[in-house]
Amino acid sequence: MDLELIRKYNVPGPRYTSYPTVPYWQQETITPSLWREDVQKAFTQSNKEEGISLYIHLPFCENLCTFCGCHKRITKKHAVETPYIDTLLKEWAMYREIFGETPRLKELHLGGGTPTFFHIDQLTRLIEGLLQTSTLTDDYEFSFEAHPNYTSKEQLQGLYDLGFRRNSFGVQDYDPIVQKAINRVQSFEQVRQVHEWSQEIGYTSISHDLVFGLPKQSIESVERTIEKTCSLKPGRISFYSYAHVPWIKGVGQRGFDESDLPKGKQKRDLYELGKQRFDEAGYVEIGMDHFALPEDSLYKAMADRTMHRNFMGYTAGKTHLMVGLGMSSIGDSWYSFAQNLKSLEEYQAAVHAGELPIFRGHRLNEEDLILRQHILNLMCHFETSWHEKDLQHPALLESLHLLDEMVDDGLVERLEEGLRCTEKGRPFVRNVCMCLDARMLRKKPNTQVFSQTI
């Protein structure tokens, strides 16, 4: 990749798992009563058509990984499991009251934290509690994230028996020096064991999560990690750019020296290496930071143009309603967003007081909804069109001149009523979206709140 382009465009920017992005949410536009109203509206449409999505945040981890930007609670005391599951089920009961009829689940995802921190008996109690009050769509998909060091065959079998067919293992990197720097020590043998157990049990989609840009990574160490990963042939590989945001996440991301981090072209070279090696192994690049084999459902969704992006990342299908349960979890009614309290104690206290535990959110106006669709199109398909009248808005048309320099640099092509990222421009898709981000254009952040785009 051209070093001059990296220097020009490697600026702080959102990853666009939502629009507007969280720092630009207007808190005053959403209240618990308005959120209930929007959930009911979205549920009526979503449940009738494709079903609803459910994201459950399981925040506990036994050890702190110093690269992690997630909301979590570090503890080795597993007595926290029972009261947390109780709270989740109570929160779900509140949403069932809002729905007014039996929900049809299309997607269910367990994220963390470390979902496999929980004993399989507790996970079974949670999932059975949800399923007893729901029905499933014909094409439902259950998935969960797992830490290889804290995942047993019993857990894998138990979750499979509950309907899970997709899992994602957090690998990050196999180099022992890198693992020590990020406090995430796990062997290739351990990852291979949980991967092979998953295959043996019958999981149809196994994903491995890798991260580039970690402290002390080199071309040679990343190549060894990729070689080991490809030897197991997971259906999907996420190859994330490390988001270094210690000003937000505090001490957890200051467990190493800043000089240990690959930067600029050095960091981008790690991604280009991965892209080349994944291509040689038969993987296809999907959206941003994702690769999949042609038989995987995410590849098929990309080919069918049904792929969607939300707070869970890329998914193979879209629902109008995603309910978020658990501490810090975010719900999406399409018309609005709402995030739960980040403090475990405050979250549990609110739920047991019979209150929806949201503490902030945003209700989208007409401009937001239109720009959201264009940014979503770019993040999923690298192109968008405003040929249809309901996808036109003055804020969109007024911002197009900001793309002139990217057009001159060969990163973007103008269409008659749309635009497309070129192959050369795909690594800069976040920068393209920033040119359409009316809220950011009107008010630049006073401090750095986003990671670098490249």
C-alpha positions as CSV (number, residue, x, y, z in Angstrom):
1,M,0.0,0.0,0.0
2,D,1.2,3.5,-0.9
3,L,2.9,5.1,2.2
4,E,1.7,8.5,1.2
5,L,-1.9,7.3,1.3
6,I,-1.4,5.8,4.7
7,R,0.1,9.1,6.0
8,K,-2.8,11.1,4.5
9,Y,-5.7,8.9,5.6
10,N,-4.5,7.2,8.8
11,V,-6.6,9.4,11.1
12,P,-8.9,8.6,14.1
13,G,-12.3,7.3,12.9
14,P,-15.2,5.1,13.8
15,R,-15.6,1.5,12.9
16,Y,-19.3,2.2,12.1
17,T,-21.0,-0.7,13.9
18,S,-23.7,2.0,14.2
19,Y,-24.7,5.3,12.8
20,P,-24.8,7.7,14.4
21,T,-21.7,6.5,16.3
22,V,-22.0,6.3,20.1
23,P,-20.1,9.6,20.8
24,Y,-22.7,11.4,18.7
25,W,-25.8,10.0,20.3
26,Q,-28.2,12.6,21.6
27,Q,-29.2,11.4,25.0
28,E,-32.2,13.7,25.3
29,T,-33.9,12.1,22.3
30,I,-34.5,8.8,24.0
31,T,-36.3,7.8,27.3
32,P,-37.3,4.4,28.6
33,S,-40.9,5.1,27.4
34,L,-39.7,6.1,23.9
35,W,-37.4,3.0,23.8
36,R,-40.4,0.8,24.7
37,E,-42.4,2.5,21.9
38,D,-39.7,1.9,19.3
39,V,-39.1,-1.7,20.4
40,Q,-42.8,-2.4,20.1
41,K,-42.9,-0.8,16.6
42,A,-39.8,-2.7,15.4
43,F,-41.0,-6.0,17.0
44,T,-44.3,-5.9,15.2
45,Q,-42.5,-5.7,11.8
46,S,-39.5,-7.9,12.7
47,N,-41.4,-10.7,14.4
48,K,-43.8,-11.0,11.5
49,E,-41.2,-11.0,8.8
50,E,-37.7,-12.3,9.7
51,G,-37.8,-12.7,13.5
52,I,-35.7,-10.9,16.0
53,S,-32.1,-10.9,17.1
54,L,-30.9,-11.3,20.7
55,Y,-27.5,-10.3,21.9
56,I,-26.5,-11.3,25.5
57,H,-23.5,-9.8,27.1
58,L,-21.7,-12.2,29.6
59,P,-19.1,-9.9,31.0
60,F,-16.9,-12.1,33.3
61,C,-13.3,-13.0,32.7
62,E,-10.8,-14.7,35.0
63,N,-7.9,-12.7,33.7
64,L,-7.4,-9.3,32.1
65,C,-6.1,-9.2,28.5
66,T,-4.3,-5.9,28.1
67,F,-5.4,-5.4,24.5
68,C,-9.1,-5.8,25.2
69,G,-11.6,-2.9,24.8
70,C,-14.7,-4.8,25.9
71,H,-16.8,-4.0,29.0
72,K,-15.9,-6.8,31.4
73,R,-15.6,-7.7,35.1
74,I,-12.4,-9.6,36.1
75,T,-13.1,-12.2,38.8
76,K,-12.3,-15.8,39.6
77,K,-15.4,-16.1,41.9
78,H,-17.9,-18.1,40.0
79,A,-20.6,-17.4,42.6
80,V,-21.4,-14.4,40.3
81,E,-23.0,-16.7,37.7
82,T,-26.3,-17.5,39.4
83,P,-27.4,-13.9,40.2
84,Y,-26.3,-12.7,36.8
85,I,-28.4,-15.4,34.9
86,D,-31.3,-14.5,37.2
87,T,-31.0,-10.9,36.2
88,L,-30.8,-11.7,32.5
89,L,-34.0,-13.8,32.6
90,K,-35.8,-11.0,34.6
91,E,-34.7,-8.4,32.0
92,W,-36.0,-10.7,29.2
93,A,-39.3,-11.0,31.0
94,M,-39.6,-7.2,30.8
95,Y,-39.1,-7.3,27.0
96,R,-41.7,-10.0,26.6
97,E,-44.2,-7.7,28.3
98,I,-43.3,-5.0,25.7
99,F,-43.7,-7.5,22.8
100,G,-47.2,-8.6,23.8
101,E,-46.8,-11.8,21.9
102,T,-44.4,-14.7,21.6
103,P,-41.1,-13.7,19.9
104,R,-39.6,-15.6,17.0
105,L,-35.8,-15.8,17.5
106,K,-33.7,-15.7,14.3
107,E,-30.3,-14.8,15.9
108,L,-28.9,-15.4,19.3
109,H,-25.4,-14.4,20.2
110,L,-23.5,-14.8,23.4
111,G,-20.7,-12.2,23.7
112,G,-18.3,-11.1,26.4
113,G,-16.3,-11.0,28.4
114,T,-15.9,-14.7,28.3
115,P,-19.2,-16.6,27.8
116,T,-17.5,-19.9,28.5
117,F,-16.6,-18.5,32.0
118,F,-20.1,-19.8,32.8
119,H,-20.7,-23.4,33.8
120,I,-22.7,-25.3,31.2
121,D,-25.5,-25.8,33.8
122,Q,-25.9,-22.0,34.1
123,L,-25.8,-21.5,30.3
124,T,-28.4,-24.2,29.9
125,R,-30.6,-22.5,32.5
126,L,-30.3,-19.2,30.5
127,I,-31.0,-20.6,27.1
128,E,-33.8,-22.9,28.2
129,G,-35.4,-19.9,30.0
130,L,-35.3,-18.0,26.7
131,L,-36.6,-20.9,24.5
132,Q,-39.5,-21.7,26.8
133,T,-40.9,-18.3,26.1
134,S,-40.0,-18.1,22.3
135,T,-40.3,-19.9,19.1
136,L,-37.5,-20.2,16.4
137,T,-37.5,-19.2,12.8
138,D,-36.7,-22.0,10.3
139,D,-33.3,-20.4,9.6
140,Y,-32.3,-19.5,13.1
141,E,-28.6,-19.2,14.0
142,F,-27.1,-19.4,17.5
143,S,-23.5,-18.4,18.1
144,F,-21.1,-17.7,20.9
145,E,-17.6,-16.4,21.6
146,A,-15.2,-18.6,23.5
147,H,-11.8,-18.4,25.2
148,P,-9.9,-21.6,24.2
149,N,-8.3,-21.8,27.7
150,Y,-11.7,-21.7,29.4
151,T,-13.8,-23.9,27.1
152,S,-14.5,-27.6,27.8
153,K,-15.9,-30.3,25.6
154,E,-18.8,-30.5,28.0
155,Q,-19.6,-26.8,27.3
156,L,-19.3,-27.3,23.6
157,Q,-21.6,-30.3,23.6
158,G,-24.1,-28.7,25.9
159,L,-24.4,-25.5,23.8
160,Y,-24.7,-27.7,20.6
161,D,-27.5,-29.6,22.2
162,L,-29.2,-26.2,22.9
163,G,-29.1,-25.3,19.2
164,F,-25.8,-23.5,18.8
165,R,-24.0,-24.3,15.5
166,R,-21.5,-21.4,15.2
167,N,-18.7,-20.5,17.6
168,S,-15.8,-18.1,17.6
169,F,-12.5,-18.7,19.3
170,G,-10.4,-15.7,20.4
171,V,-6.9,-16.6,19.3
172,Q,-5.3,-13.1,18.7
173,D,-1.7,-14.3,18.2
174,Y,0.4,-17.5,18.7
175,D,3.7,-15.8,19.3
176,P,4.8,-16.3,23.0
177,I,6.3,-12.8,23.2
178,V,3.2,-11.2,21.9
179,Q,1.0,-13.3,24.2
180,K,3.0,-12.3,27.2
181,A,2.7,-8.6,26.2
182,I,-1.1,-8.8,26.0
183,N,-1.5,-11.2,29.0
184,R,-3.2,-13.8,26.8
185,V,-1.1,-17.0,26.9
186,Q,-2.6,-19.9,25.2
187,S,-1.0,-22.7,23.1
188,F,-1.8,-23.7,19.5
189,E,-2.5,-27.2,20.9
190,Q,-5.2,-25.8,23.2
191,V,-6.9,-24.0,20.2
192,R,-6.6,-27.1,18.0
193,Q,-8.2,-29.2,20.8
194,V,-11.3,-27.0,21.1
195,H,-11.5,-26.6,17.3
196,E,-11.4,-30.4,16.8
197,W,-13.9,-30.9,19.5
198,S,-16.2,-28.5,17.7
199,Q,-15.8,-30.4,14.5
200,E,-16.4,-33.7,16.1
201,I,-19.5,-32.5,17.9
202,G,-20.9,-31.1,14.6
203,Y,-20.6,-27.3,14.6
204,T,-21.1,-26.1,11.1
205,S,-19.2,-22.8,11.4
206,I,-16.1,-22.3,13.4
207,S,-14.4,-18.9,13.4
208,H,-11.0,-17.8,14.7
209,D,-10.4,-14.2,15.7
210,L,-6.9,-12.8,15.1
211,V,-5.6,-9.3,15.7
212,F,-2.9,-7.3,13.9
213,G,-1.1,-4.3,15.3
214,L,-0.5,-5.9,18.7
215,P,2.6,-5.0,20.7
216,K,5.8,-6.7,19.6
217,Q,4.2,-8.3,16.4
218,S,6.4,-8.7,13.4
219,I,5.9,-9.9,9.8
220,E,7.5,-13.2,10.8
221,S,5.4,-13.7,13.9
222,V,2.1,-12.9,12.2
223,E,3.0,-15.2,9.3
224,R,3.5,-18.0,11.7
225,T,0.2,-17.3,13.4
226,I,-1.6,-17.2,10.0
227,E,0.0,-20.5,8.9
228,K,-1.1,-22.3,12.1
229,T,-4.6,-20.8,11.8
230,C,-5.0,-21.9,8.1
231,S,-3.8,-25.4,9.0
232,L,-7.0,-25.8,11.0
233,K,-9.2,-24.4,8.2
234,P,-11.8,-22.5,10.2
235,G,-14.8,-21.4,8.1
236,R,-14.3,-17.8,9.1
237,I,-11.4,-15.7,10.1
238,S,-11.7,-12.3,11.7
239,F,-8.4,-10.3,11.3
240,Y,-9.1,-7.2,13.4
241,S,-7.0,-4.1,13.6
242,Y,-6.0,-3.6,17.2
243,A,-7.8,-0.5,18.5
244,H,-5.5,1.3,20.9
245,V,-7.7,3.5,22.9
246,P,-6.1,3.7,26.4
247,W,-7.7,7.1,27.0
248,I,-11.1,5.3,27.0
249,K,-10.2,1.9,28.5
250,G,-7.5,3.1,30.9
251,V,-4.9,0.9,32.6
252,G,-6.0,-2.3,30.7
253,Q,-4.5,-1.1,27.5
254,R,-1.3,0.4,29.1
255,G,0.2,-2.9,30.0
256,F,3.0,-2.4,27.4
257,D,5.1,0.3,26.0
258,E,3.7,2.5,23.2
259,S,6.9,1.9,21.3
260,D,6.1,-1.8,21.1
261,L,3.1,-1.1,18.8
262,P,3.5,-1.5,15.0
263,K,2.3,1.8,13.4
264,G,1.4,3.2,10.0
265,K,2.8,1.2,7.1
266,Q,4.4,-1.3,9.4
267,K,1.0,-2.1,10.8
268,R,-0.8,-2.1,7.4
269,D,1.8,-4.5,6.0
270,L,0.7,-7.0,8.6
271,Y,-2.8,-6.9,7.2
272,E,-1.6,-7.1,3.6
273,L,0.4,-10.2,4.5
274,G,-2.7,-11.7,6.1
275,K,-4.9,-10.9,3.1
276,Q,-2.4,-12.5,0.8
277,R,-2.0,-15.7,2.9
278,F,-5.8,-16.1,3.4
279,D,-6.3,-15.7,-0.3
280,E,-3.8,-18.4,-1.0
281,A,-5.6,-20.6,1.5
282,G,-8.9,-20.2,-0.3
283,Y,-10.5,-17.5,1.8
284,V,-12.4,-14.5,0.4
285,E,-12.3,-11.1,1.9
286,I,-15.6,-10.1,3.4
287,G,-16.4,-6.5,4.2
288,M,-13.7,-5.1,6.6
289,D,-11.4,-7.3,8.6
290,H,-13.2,-10.6,7.8
291,F,-12.4,-13.6,5.6
292,A,-14.6,-16.7,4.9
293,L,-14.5,-19.9,2.9
294,P,-17.0,-20.0,0.0
295,E,-19.1,-22.6,1.7
296,D,-19.6,-20.4,4.8
297,S,-22.9,-18.6,5.4
298,L,-21.1,-15.2,5.7
299,Y,-19.7,-15.6,2.2
300,K,-23.1,-16.6,0.8
301,A,-24.7,-13.5,2.5
302,M,-22.1,-11.3,0.9
303,A,-22.7,-12.8,-2.5
304,D,-26.5,-12.4,-2.0
305,R,-26.1,-8.9,-0.7
306,T,-28.0,-9.8,2.5
307,M,-25.0,-9.3,4.8
308,H,-25.6,-6.9,7.7
309,R,-23.5,-5.0,10.2
310,N,-24.4,-4.1,13.7
311,F,-22.9,-4.0,17.2
312,M,-22.1,-7.7,16.9
313,G,-20.1,-7.0,13.7
314,Y,-21.0,-8.7,10.4
315,T,-23.9,-11.1,10.4
316,A,-25.4,-13.2,7.6
317,G,-28.9,-11.6,7.9
318,K,-30.7,-8.5,9.1
319,T,-33.5,-8.2,11.5
320,H,-35.4,-5.0,12.3
321,L,-35.0,-5.5,16.0
322,M,-32.0,-6.6,18.0
323,V,-32.5,-6.8,21.8
324,G,-29.5,-6.4,24.0
325,L,-29.5,-8.1,27.4
326,G,-26.9,-7.7,30.1
327,M,-24.5,-5.2,31.5
328,S,-23.5,-2.6,28.9
329,S,-25.4,-4.4,26.1
330,I,-26.8,-2.3,23.2
331,G,-30.2,-2.8,21.6
332,D,-31.1,-1.6,18.1
333,S,-34.7,-1.0,17.0
334,W,-33.5,0.5,13.7
335,Y,-35.4,3.7,14.8
336,S,-33.3,4.0,17.9
337,F,-30.4,2.7,20.0
338,A,-30.3,2.1,23.8
339,Q,-27.4,0.9,25.9
340,N,-27.6,-0.7,29.3
341,L,-25.8,0.5,32.4
342,K,-22.1,-0.4,32.4
343,S,-21.8,-1.0,36.1
344,L,-22.7,-4.6,37.0
345,E,-24.1,-3.5,40.4
346,E,-26.2,-0.7,38.8
347,Y,-27.4,-2.9,36.0
348,Q,-28.6,-5.6,38.4
349,A,-30.2,-3.1,40.8
350,A,-32.2,-1.5,38.0
351,V,-33.5,-4.8,36.6
352,H,-34.5,-6.1,40.1
353,A,-36.3,-2.8,40.7
354,G,-38.4,-3.5,37.6
355,E,-36.8,-0.9,35.4
356,L,-35.3,-1.2,32.0
357,P,-31.6,-0.7,32.8
358,I,-30.8,1.7,29.9
359,F,-28.7,4.8,30.7
360,R,-28.2,6.3,27.2
361,G,-29.3,6.0,23.7
362,H,-30.3,7.9,20.5
363,R,-33.5,8.2,18.5
364,L,-32.7,8.5,14.8
365,N,-34.2,11.3,12.8
366,E,-34.9,11.2,9.0
367,E,-31.3,12.3,8.1
368,D,-29.8,9.7,10.5
369,L,-31.9,6.9,8.9
370,I,-30.9,7.7,5.4
371,L,-27.2,8.2,6.2
372,R,-27.2,5.1,8.2
373,Q,-28.3,3.0,5.2
374,H,-25.6,4.5,3.0
375,I,-22.9,3.9,5.5
376,L,-24.1,0.4,6.1
377,N,-24.1,-0.2,2.3
378,L,-20.5,0.9,2.1
379,M,-19.3,-1.1,5.1
380,C,-21.0,-4.3,3.8
381,H,-20.7,-3.9,0.0
382,F,-18.2,-1.1,-0.6
383,E,-20.8,0.8,-2.6
384,T,-24.1,2.7,-2.3
385,S,-26.7,4.3,-4.4
386,W,-29.2,7.1,-3.9
387,H,-31.2,6.4,-7.1
388,E,-34.3,5.8,-5.0
389,K,-35.9,9.0,-3.7
390,D,-36.2,7.8,-0.1
391,L,-32.4,7.4,0.0
392,Q,-31.8,11.0,-0.9
393,H,-31.2,13.8,1.6
394,P,-29.5,17.3,1.4
395,A,-27.0,16.3,4.0
396,L,-25.8,13.5,1.8
397,L,-25.6,15.5,-1.4
398,E,-23.9,18.4,0.3
399,S,-21.1,16.2,1.6
400,L,-20.1,14.5,-1.6
401,H,-17.5,17.1,-2.5
402,L,-15.5,15.9,0.5
403,L,-14.8,12.8,-1.6
404,D,-13.0,14.7,-4.4
405,E,-9.5,14.0,-3.1
406,M,-10.3,10.4,-2.6
407,V,-11.6,10.2,-6.1
408,D,-8.3,11.8,-7.3
409,D,-6.3,9.3,-5.3
410,G,-8.2,6.4,-7.0
411,L,-9.9,5.3,-3.8
412,V,-13.5,6.1,-4.8
413,E,-15.5,6.0,-8.1
414,R,-18.4,8.2,-8.7
415,L,-21.5,6.5,-10.2
416,E,-24.4,8.3,-11.8
417,E,-26.3,8.3,-8.5
418,G,-24.0,6.6,-6.1
419,L,-20.4,5.8,-5.3
420,R,-18.1,2.8,-5.0
421,C,-14.9,2.1,-3.2
422,T,-12.2,0.8,-5.7
423,E,-10.2,-2.3,-4.8
424,K,-7.4,0.2,-3.9
425,G,-9.8,2.1,-1.7
426,R,-11.3,-0.7,0.3
427,P,-8.8,-0.4,3.2
428,F,-10.0,3.2,3.5
429,V,-13.7,2.5,3.7
430,R,-13.9,4.0,7.2
431,N,-12.5,7.3,5.7
432,V,-15.1,7.2,3.0
433,C,-17.9,6.8,5.5
434,M,-16.5,9.7,7.5
435,C,-17.2,11.9,4.5
436,L,-20.9,11.0,4.8
437,D,-21.0,11.3,8.6
438,A,-23.0,14.5,8.9
439,R,-22.9,14.5,12.7
440,M,-19.1,14.3,12.8
441,L,-18.7,16.9,10.1
442,R,-20.8,19.3,12.1
443,K,-19.0,18.8,15.3
444,K,-15.5,17.4,15.5
445,P,-14.7,15.6,18.8
446,N,-12.7,17.8,21.2
447,T,-10.5,14.8,22.2
448,Q,-9.5,11.6,20.5
449,V,-12.3,9.1,20.9
450,F,-11.7,6.8,18.0
451,S,-8.8,4.5,17.0
452,Q,-6.7,5.1,13.8
453,T,-8.5,4.0,10.6
454,I,-5.5,2.1,9.0
